[in-house]
Amino acid sequence: MSTHEVIVYSSNGCSYCDQVKTFLKEKEIEFEERNASNNKEYLDQLKEKKIFATPATFIDGKLVLGFQEKKLNKLLELT
């Protein structure tokens, strides 16, 4: 069980978003998904942070753009 706060900003049809979510599920890491395609509020949150792409994963407030397995492992202390 994860002790980290994990938020995944995703969008519809995004293969890298699917990779991030699959990775987290396989590692049994709980996360909140915020789909920017389905909810304008989530899209606005990304724009406020000057982020214009998904997936944007925040682990304890630290950003991981795209699917970067090594960085995800490091921030989740899985290495």
C-alpha atoms as one frame of an Amber mdcrd trajectory, in Angstrom:
protein
   0.000   0.000   0.000   1.316   3.395  -1.024   2.120   6.130   1.447   2.574
   8.563  -1.432   0.043  11.019  -2.806  -0.233  10.147  -6.506  -2.342  12.121
  -8.983  -2.425  11.203 -12.675  -3.733  13.765 -15.141  -4.798  11.800 -18.196
  -6.725  12.254 -21.430  -8.808  10.024 -23.660  -6.913   7.953 -26.226  -3.540
   8.598 -24.592  -1.392   5.449 -24.726   1.230   6.852 -22.334  -1.562   7.618
 -19.848  -2.612   3.976 -20.069   0.996   2.878 -19.481   1.289   5.025 -16.341
  -2.020   3.738 -14.941  -1.136   0.105 -15.728   2.281   0.541 -14.087   0.737
   1.973 -10.920  -1.925  -0.746 -10.754   0.683  -3.504 -11.209   2.751  -2.006
  -8.378  -0.438  -1.727  -6.270   0.005   2.032  -5.910  -3.198   3.909  -5.146
  -3.713   6.978  -7.315  -6.297   9.572  -8.207  -6.995   9.921 -11.907  -7.989
  13.323 -13.236  -9.106  13.026 -16.855  -8.582  16.382 -18.564 -10.625  15.303
 -21.599 -13.732  14.717 -19.513 -13.388  17.526 -16.969 -12.518  21.106 -17.940
 -11.554  21.889 -14.341  -8.680  19.359 -14.551  -7.568  20.811 -17.893  -7.561
  24.282 -16.316  -5.470  22.975 -13.390  -2.839  21.750 -15.854  -2.863  25.020
 -17.794  -2.347  26.972 -14.552   0.812  24.919 -13.990   1.912  25.589 -17.611
   1.479  21.904 -18.484   0.017  21.215 -21.910   0.451  17.451 -22.233  -0.649
  14.246 -20.559   0.107  12.121 -18.727   1.211  14.470 -15.990   1.776  12.455
 -12.837   2.345  14.143  -9.499   3.980  12.061  -6.780   4.058  13.963  -3.498
   3.923  17.150  -5.573   6.795  16.196  -7.903   5.971  16.108 -11.618   6.642
  13.225 -13.995   5.682  13.987 -17.604   4.950  11.069 -19.905   5.773   7.491
 -18.953   9.197   7.478 -17.294   9.468   4.159 -15.485  12.822   4.905 -13.798
  11.612   8.243 -12.444   8.323   6.728 -11.255  10.229   3.946  -9.465  12.575
   6.454  -7.829   9.848   8.806  -6.592   7.752   5.881  -5.339  10.827   4.388
  -3.657  10.441   1.130  -5.584  14.105   0.766  -6.607
